[in-house]
Amino acid sequence: MSDRSSESGPRPTSAEATLRLSIDGMHCSSCVGHVEKALQSVEGVVDASVSLADSSARVSGSGVSSDRLVEAVVSAGFEAEPIATRRSLAQERAALDARITARLNRWRTRMIVGLLVWLSVSDGMFTSGTGFLPGWLKVSLITIAFFYVGSAFFASAWSALRARSSNMDTLVSIGALSAYLYSVVLVALHRNGIALEHPVYFMESIGLLSFISIGHYLEARTTAAAGGALRSLLELQPDDVLRVNPEDGEEGRRVATSLVAPGDLIRVRPGDRIAVDGIIRTGRAAIDESSLTGEPLPVDRVVGDEVVAGSVDTDGVLVVEASTHGDETTLSRIIEIVLEAQSSKTRMQRLADRIASVFVPIVLVISALTFLGWWSFGGEDALVHAIVYSVTVLVIACPCALGLATPTAVMAGSGAASLQGILVRSSVALERAALVERVCFDKTGTLTEGRPVVKGCDDDLLRDAASLAAGSNHPLSVAVVEAARERGVSFTAVDDLSEQAGVGLRGTIEGAAAELCSASSATARGIVDPERIPEGLTASVLVVDGRVRGVIVFDDRIRDEAASVIAALRRDGREISLLTGDRRGVAETVAASVGIDSKDVHAELTPEGKLAFVAESDRTIAMVGDGINDAAALSEAAVRGGVGIAIGAGTNVAIESADIVLPGDRVEAVLEALRIARSTRRAIRQNLTLSFFYNTCAIPVAAFGLLGDSGPLIAGIAMGLSSVSVVANSLRLRLSLRSR
């Protein structure tokens, strides 16, 4: 049995807290590894996950304070700031904008200063009236720009050195300083009368830092674009609302959404976004929920219906009673899940991080060997070649692309999924979903609409059945209760009511022991003759004092899109199974309607039976369900290396047990989720291939001097382009997923 906690980190228990930090100063996978190691060294930390893509960390543990975590990060050579765990979406959006803007501005300024100076010292540029800029002015300009542009790299490298570690900035700093100091020595010797026929590398040193800064600037821009889905989600909730005076119904005043409390009345006009989850108290409107569920058509909502934050009122004036605080909406929960998924790590990313942690020391050794080799056997100008080529190795080997390969693809994939209403709890779930070989569907509420109706039943039978069913939210129980209310049948008090998932309800009615159980359970226990159960229809049996009181028959409509989803999953190369607690005749009727082979139908299963099927399967499984009796199988699928997928209209137990939650009752979202997962995994592999191929090919080229005397400058450009190419591929993934 595989242990998914070893891959994605354990989910926090009720005794644990999750803290978030904003991290500054990270540039590569080795930086990520150092920050994670520092956080995990803090006593009480259970799991720490750091994301290079959005410069953040998520830490779970007990008895851990933000101050101790910040102190650990600072001691590792980076800057950190705690992110408030409770803040409005407006605050979250402002913080995200601030982080993106600050990072872009820093790298833009360094890039501009470096390029201006680099161009000014090039022959023919910025000349004076009597000739080129004098040498002393060129050196002065370069020196000022060199230490300004390089300050971020040098500070990070020095912090890593103090922590007895190394990172990408170690490579850049050693390379740039080597070229600069070598040139300073030559100039000093020349001014003291010792003229050596060796070129200086002032222009290359400032050019190197400038082009790497260009790479970081472009990387910051494209990374922000790759995470644009999160920004779109944060924009769904209005910053303020129009609160209504409950006494006279008059419009009150506009207040911040974060100040809304349960019970407050909010007026919503046509075209407005609904700011909080709530219940319509007056009015009717067609509500566009596409941003949250992916459903393209507006849904009619009337008095008593629930509405969710982020949806749009298209044509009516509503008064909505808030059911949650303004910062605890369904939309807030969705965003929290997306943030958690984007900061978690796949197995491939953890492998890449482990490689990066030892990569920098290996590169330092290769650079040293390159220096010694060229110095010893380089012939004329051996020292110059040794310095230039060893510096080229340091610069071209920087593992920036490796650190961005996975998180940017995960940001694109999980973000695109969230815009379709598909919530992926972790990047590991996204990775596992791509590998699914068999999809197992529950029947009721998944392949069928989950809104069964009673076909035939006398009032006396319905009264006792509804009295028991009133205490359950199972779809069949709900159907019985609704039928009784429609007929005006009164309920009877029930004592000692209990429910067993997959079996039925028990209680005492007017002193008699009563049980409302599934037909499969009743026939399996010999309570009822199977011939009394209509073939191909779902039924429940009411038993009173051990005798069959009657059979209630239901009709549950098969979803229109179920057959096309099954066919598309098969075309994608996946096997299909139907797991249900219903009778075989009913299960086979549904299976035949949607295109599932009878050999893949597994009927009359208890919750334990579903769990056993998943546990004993030799395939990687995606279990799709919506009820309490599916929860164990949903969890087991994930433990076995697959995924649990819950229909969003299902029970909270099923949703909390799943790794992926689908919007509303759209079964076609199963297909969308698996295809997004497969596309994301493909992009991750492409990114990692690009990264490894770049470093594998680039280091030998640099070490053998094939880039010539301008090697450091070419290496800086190539290193920046490698990072941009990886992030651009992730951006391509995002655009392709959005265009579907």
Protein Blocks (a to p, Z undefined) as FASTA:
>chain_A
ZZfklmnopaddfkbccdddddehiabfklmmmmmmmmmmpghiabdcddfklopadddd
ehiafklmmmmmmmnopacddddfbdcfklmmmmmmmmmmmmmmmmmmmmmmmmmmmmmm
pghiapafkbccdfklmmmmmmmmmmmmmmmmmmmmmmmmmnopadfklmmmmmmmmmmm
mmmmmmmmmmnopacfbddfklmmmmmmmmmmmmmmmmmmmmmmmmmmmmmmmmmpcfbd
cdddfknopacbdddfklpcghiacdddehiacfbdcddfbdcddddfklmnopabdcdd
dehiacdehiacfkbccddddfbdfklcfklmmmmmmmmmmmmccfklmmmmmmmmmmmm
mmmmmmmmmmmmmmmmnogoklmmmmmmmmmmmmmmpcklmmmmmmmmmmmmmmmmmmno
pacfbfklmmmmmmpfbdcddfehplmnoiacdfbdcfklmmmmmmmmmmpcbfklmmmm
mmmmmnopacdddehiacdehiaccddeehiacddddfklmmmnomacfklpcghiacdd
ddeehiafbdcdddddddfklmmmmmmmmmnopacddddfbdfklmmmmmmmnopafklp
cehiafklmmmmmmmpcbdcddddfbfklmmmmmmmmmnopacdddfklcfklmmmpmbd
cehjlfklmmmmmmmmmmmmmmmmmmmmmmmmmmmmmmmmmmnopnojmlmmmmmmmmmm
mmmmmmmmmmmmmmmmmmZZ
